[in-house]
């Protein structure tokens, strides 16, 4: 009995089990989150107008996350021309997202999922707890605090609100290229 209680405690200390498991063909859950400008971003205002690439990543200003974000930035014209909106989601604050976008000239929306609730709706594992990253950005040392850390997963939501792609084993650098090939195959 003690072993079961201990194992349960370990699950709560690490990445939480998701509330749901979404698969290709499922309806994407509706959600709201604060964007990098501090405004509320509502999925209901975007789904149906464009194809949405929704990618979850662990943290702003870290190696893999920066490589992934910059690769999306570099392909943004192609995505925009194809009627695609790219949205990144992490447990960083809107303030952290502003710094991240400015440091790397990112040209798409970043959402602050500081309590991990958006990640949970999509079945993405999330660990809660404060983590601070010290970064020097354009000569200024900054402390970036995040309160949730998600696994790196990517979803594509079509104009009907259906999940048409899910990747739970994302390679950060290759993710935007994979999505670009997927979107070309849909045309």
C-alpha positions, 0 to 999 in steps of 0.5 A: 500500500505504501508503494502505491502511495509513493508512486502516486506522489511521484506522478504528481511531482513530475509531469501530470497525466493529461485530462484527455488524449486527443487523436487525429480526427477529434475536435480540438478543444476550445480554449483561451490564454493570454497572448504575448501582448497581454490580451486574451487569445480565444481559439473560437476567434481563430479556428474556422478562419485559418488552419492552426498550427498549435505547438507546445514547447517547454520554455522561452530562450532555451536551445531547442525551443529557440531553434524551433521558434526561429525555424517557424519564423523563417517559414512564416511567409509560406505558412501565411500564404497557405492560410495557416496561423502558427501559435506557440504555447508554453508555461512562460508568462506573457512578459517572457514571451515579449522578451523571447519575441524581441530577442529573436524577431519572432513573427507569430503569436505566443500564448502563456499557459502558466497553469498548464490548463491549455496543455492538459486540454490537448493531452500534453504532459505538463509539470507545474512548479516555478523554474527560473532561467537566467539569460543575457539578452542584448547585453542585459541580464534577465531572469525569466520565470515560468510556472509550468513546463510542457512536453514538446508536442505539435497539433494541426487544426483544420478549418472545421476544428478537427485535429488533422495532425498530432506529433508527440515526439517532436524534433524541435529543429525539424518540426516546421519543415515537417509541418510545411510538407504536411500542408503541401500534401493537403493542397 
